[in-house]
Amino acid sequence: MPNIKVIDQSLKQLNHIILGKEHEVKLAITCLLAKGHLLIEDLPGMGKTTLAHALANILGLSYQRIQFTSDLLPGDLLGVNIFDRDSGKFNFFPGPIFANLVLADEINRANPKTQSALLEAMEEGQVTHEGETRTLPKPFFVIATQNPSEQAGTHPLPESQLDRFMMRISLGYPHAEAEKQLLKGTDRRELLLQLKPLLEGQILFKIQALVSKVTCSDSLIDYIYRLSAFTRQSDQCKHGLSPRALLALLQASKAWALIDGRDYMIPDDIQAVFPYLAEHRISQHSASQHGLSRDYTPISQNILRSVDIF
């Protein structure tokens, strides 16, 4: 098994910034190593943007932060053609989408037309502007933050776009000791500046290649299928999991196994990532409702209890 200590070092740095959220930080790294896009949903002030900035710094890639607002237009994301009087031609000036990592802050405050401008970029790694297709830099990741749909001034993301996010996580309130440490410690913005890139360039590509080589037995493939079949037949689910979601579940489970130092999958890997990969696809509830309501049990947890491993 190749040395992957750099993953542990990255987790340690991130946990120094985001206190008391080790599980959520590990999920975020899992998503990026599995080549997925990440959606972070929670109430304002919970650390969504801080986590996104920390991940960008750890990756050491070119990135752009886009503050989504109600008046943001698709052209503000993709870029514009401007006429050059000297040459008599239009020159294309790329927008902030042309970066390795895009932080889409408060994505659900933009109108649906602007939200949909991200669809092609997230799925195909390219954008089409005024009839011309342009390739985005590789690797390309979108880390989006959003406030709960119950908040004023938000537009729910369309289901087609939600399906493009491999995972949705929610940070929630920190536990008492972490919050006290936050109050006593250094400003998080200063700590962000001290983060060193650990997963940049070829290191990231090599680790992602290792993820694909993690082995999955036929019995676990069957388990993944039975989980998806349950979502398609159950009245609890708004929609069943798509084939795209199944492939994402497999990749995320492999990445989780690799982070744990294994080159093979076990059932625990699937169960660890399934709720965060499935819930936003099959449920009508927001992630913050799961974390803040004591009475609500996520549908994904019911599914895991209902489907036998073997």
C-alpha positions in Angstrom: 0.0 0.0 0.0 1.6 3.3 -1.1 2.3 5.9 1.6 -0.8 8.1 2.1 0.3 9.9 5.3 -0.4 13.2 3.5 -4.1 12.5 3.9 -3.7 12.2 7.7 -1.7 15.5 7.7 -4.4 17.2 5.7 -7.1 16.0 8.1 -5.1 17.2 11.0 -4.6 20.7 9.5 -8.3 21.0 8.7 -9.4 19.8 12.2 -7.2 22.6 13.6 -9.4 25.1 11.7 -12.8 23.5 12.1 -13.1 22.4 15.7 -15.1 19.4 16.8 -16.2 18.4 13.3 -13.8 15.6 12.6 -16.4 13.4 10.9 -17.7 16.1 8.6 -14.1 17.1 7.6 -13.3 13.5 6.8 -16.4 13.4 4.6 -15.4 16.5 2.8 -11.9 15.1 2.0 -13.6 11.8 0.9 -15.8 13.7 -1.6 -12.8 15.5 -3.2 -10.6 12.4 -3.4 -13.6 10.6 -5.1 -13.7 13.5 -7.7 -17.1 14.7 -6.5 -18.6 18.1 -5.9 -19.5 19.0 -2.3 -22.6 20.8 -1.0 -22.4 22.2 2.5 -25.8 23.3 4.0 -26.4 24.9 7.3 -27.5 28.0 9.2 -25.4 31.2 8.8 -22.3 31.4 10.9 -21.7 27.6 11.3 -18.4 27.6 9.4 -19.5 26.6 5.9 -17.4 29.1 4.1 -14.4 28.6 6.5 -14.4 24.9 5.7 -14.6 25.6 2.0 -11.7 28.1 2.1 -9.6 25.6 4.2 -10.2 22.8 1.6 -9.1 25.2 -1.2 -5.9 26.0 0.7 -5.1 22.4 1.4 -5.5 21.5 -2.2 -3.2 24.3 -3.3 -5.1 24.8 -6.6 -6.2 27.9 -8.3 -9.6 28.9 -7.0 -12.3 31.5 -7.2 -15.0 32.5 -4.7 -18.3 33.5 -6.2 -20.8 35.2 -3.9 -24.2 34.2 -5.3 -26.9 36.9 -5.1 -30.3 37.4 -6.5 -29.0 39.6 -9.3 -26.1 37.4 -10.4 -26.3 36.5 -14.1 -24.9 33.5 -16.0 -22.5 35.7 -17.8 -21.0 36.7 -14.4 -20.0 33.1 -14.0 -19.0 32.0 -17.5 -17.4 35.2 -18.8 -18.1 37.7 -21.6 -17.2 38.5 -25.2 -15.9 42.1 -25.6 -15.4 43.7 -29.0 -11.8 44.8 -29.7 -11.9 47.9 -32.0 -8.3 47.5 -33.1 -8.6 43.8 -34.3 -12.3 44.0 -35.3 -12.9 40.8 -33.3 -14.6 39.7 -30.1 -12.2 38.6 -27.4 -13.4 36.2 -24.7 -12.7 37.1 -21.1 -13.2 34.1 -18.9 -15.3 34.3 -15.7 -14.5 32.9 -12.3 -15.8 29.4 -13.3 -12.4 28.9 -15.0 -10.6 27.7 -11.9 -9.6 24.4 -10.5 -11.7 24.9 -7.4 -14.8 27.1 -7.3 -16.4 28.2 -4.1 -20.0 28.9 -4.8 -21.0 30.8 -1.6 -24.8 30.8 -0.8 -25.6 29.2 -4.1 -29.3 29.1 -3.3 -29.6 32.9 -3.2 -29.1 33.1 -6.9 -32.0 32.7 -9.4 -32.6 29.3 -11.1 -31.3 30.5 -14.4 -27.9 31.3 -12.9 -27.9 28.1 -10.8 -28.4 26.0 -14.0 -25.3 27.6 -15.6 -23.3 25.4 -13.3 -24.9 22.2 -14.5 -22.7 21.6 -17.6 -19.6 22.7 -15.8 -20.1 20.2 -12.9 -21.0 17.2 -15.1 -18.9 17.7 -18.2 -16.0 19.9 -17.1 -16.8 22.4 -19.8 -19.1 25.3 -20.5 -20.9 26.6 -23.6 -21.0 30.3 -24.1 -22.6 31.9 -27.1 -22.4 28.7 -29.1 -18.8 27.9 -28.3 -17.7 25.1 -25.9 -14.7 25.9 -23.7 -12.9 23.3 -21.5 -12.4 24.0 -17.8 -9.1 23.4 -16.0 -8.4 20.0 -14.6 -9.0 19.0 -11.9 -12.3 20.9 -11.5 -14.3 20.9 -8.2 -17.3 22.9 -7.0 -17.7 23.4 -3.3 -21.0 25.1 -2.7 -22.5 26.4 0.5 -26.2 27.1 1.0 -28.5 28.3 3.7 -31.5 26.2 4.6 -34.4 26.6 2.2 -36.5 27.9 5.1 -34.3 31.1 5.2 -35.6 34.2 3.5 -34.4 35.0 0.0 -33.4 31.5 -1.0 -34.3 29.5 -4.2 -34.3 25.7 -3.8 -31.7 24.0 -6.1 -33.3 22.0 -8.9 -33.2 18.2 -8.5 -31.0 17.9 -11.6 -28.3 20.1 -9.9 -28.6 18.5 -6.5 -27.8 15.2 -8.2 -24.5 16.7 -9.5 -23.3 17.1 -5.9 -21.8 13.8 -4.7 -22.4 14.7 -1.1 -24.3 17.1 1.1 -23.1 17.7 4.6 -24.2 19.9 7.5 -21.8 21.1 10.2 -24.3 21.9 13.0 -23.5 23.4 16.3 -20.1 22.5 17.8 -20.0 20.7 21.1 -19.3 22.6 24.3 -15.5 22.0 24.5 -14.9 22.9 20.9 -16.9 26.1 21.2 -15.0 27.2 24.3 -11.8 26.4 22.5 -13.0 28.5 19.6 -13.6 31.5 21.9 -10.2 31.2 23.5 -8.2 30.5 20.3 -6.8 32.4 17.4 -9.1 34.0 14.8 -10.0 31.4 12.1 -9.1 33.8 9.3 -5.5 34.1 10.6 -5.2 30.3 10.8 -6.5 29.9 7.2 -3.5 32.0 6.1 -1.2 29.5 7.8 -2.5 26.4 6.0 0.1 24.7 3.7 -0.9 23.0 0.5 -0.6 19.3 1.0 -2.7 17.7 -1.8 -1.6 19.9 -4.7 -0.7 18.9 -8.3 0.5 15.4 -8.9 -0.1 14.3 -5.3 -3.8 14.8 -5.7 -3.9 12.9 -9.0 -1.9 10.0 -7.6 -4.2 9.6 -4.6 -7.3 9.8 -6.8 -5.8 7.0 -8.9 -5.3 5.0 -5.8 -9.0 5.4 -4.9 -10.0 3.8 -8.2 -7.8 0.8 -7.4 -9.5 0.0 -4.1 -11.2 -3.4 -4.5 -14.9 -4.1 -4.0 -16.2 -7.6 -3.6 -19.2 -8.9 -5.5 -21.2 -9.2 -2.2 -20.6 -5.4 -1.6 -21.7 -4.6 -5.1 -24.8 -6.5 -4.5 -25.3 -4.6 -1.2 -25.0 -1.3 -3.0 -27.6 -2.4 -5.6 -30.0 -3.6 -2.9 -29.7 -0.2 -1.2 -30.6 1.6 -4.4 -33.5 -0.9 -5.2 -35.0 -0.1 -1.8 -35.0 3.6 -2.5 -36.8 3.0 -5.8 -39.5 0.9 -4.2 -40.0 2.7 -0.8 -42.8 5.2 -0.3 -40.5 7.0 2.1 -38.3 8.2 -0.8 -39.2 11.2 -3.0 -37.0 9.7 -5.7 -34.9 6.5 -6.1 -31.2 6.7 -6.5 -30.0 7.1 -10.1 -27.2 5.1 -11.7 -25.0 8.2 -11.3 -25.7 8.1 -7.6 -24.7 4.4 -7.4 -21.4 5.1 -9.1 -20.8 8.0 -6.8 -21.6 5.7 -3.8 -19.0 3.2 -5.0 -16.3 5.9 -5.5 -17.0 7.6 -2.2 -16.9 4.2 -0.3 -13.5 3.5 -1.9 -12.2 6.9 -0.9 -13.3 6.3 2.7 -11.5 3.0 2.7 -8.3 4.5 1.4 -8.4 7.3 4.1 -8.7 4.5 6.6 -5.5 2.9 5.2 -7.1 0.0 3.3 -7.0 -1.0 -0.4 -10.3 -3.0 -0.1 -13.8 -2.0 0.9 -15.9 -3.3 3.8 -19.6 -2.7 4.6 -18.7 0.0 7.1 -17.3 2.2 4.2 -20.7 2.1 2.4 -22.6 2.8 5.6 -20.4 5.7 6.5 -20.9 7.7 3.3 -24.4 6.5 2.3 -26.5 9.0 4.4 -24.5 12.0 3.0 -24.6 10.8 -0.5 -28.3 9.7 -0.6 -30.3 12.0 1.6 -30.3 15.1 -0.7 -31.4 12.8 -3.6 -34.2 10.9 -1.9 -35.5 13.3 0.8 -37.6 16.5 0.8 -35.9 17.7 4.0 -32.9 20.1 4.2 -29.7 18.9 5.9 -30.1 21.5 8.7 -33.4 19.9 9.6 -31.6 16.6 10.2 -29.1 18.2 12.5 -31.3 20.6 14.4 -34.5 18.6 14.9 -34.4 15.9 17.6 -37.6 14.2 16.3 -36.5 13.8 12.7 -34.7 10.5 11.6 -33.1 10.7 8.2 -34.6 8.4 5.6 -31.2 7.1 4.7 -30.7 5.8 8.3 -34.0 3.9 8.0 -32.8 2.4 4.7 -29.6 1.2 6.3 -31.5 -0.5 9.0 -33.9 -2.1 6.6 -31.5 -3.6 4.1 -29.3 -6.5 5.2 -25.6 -6.4 4.4 -25.4 -10.0 3.2 
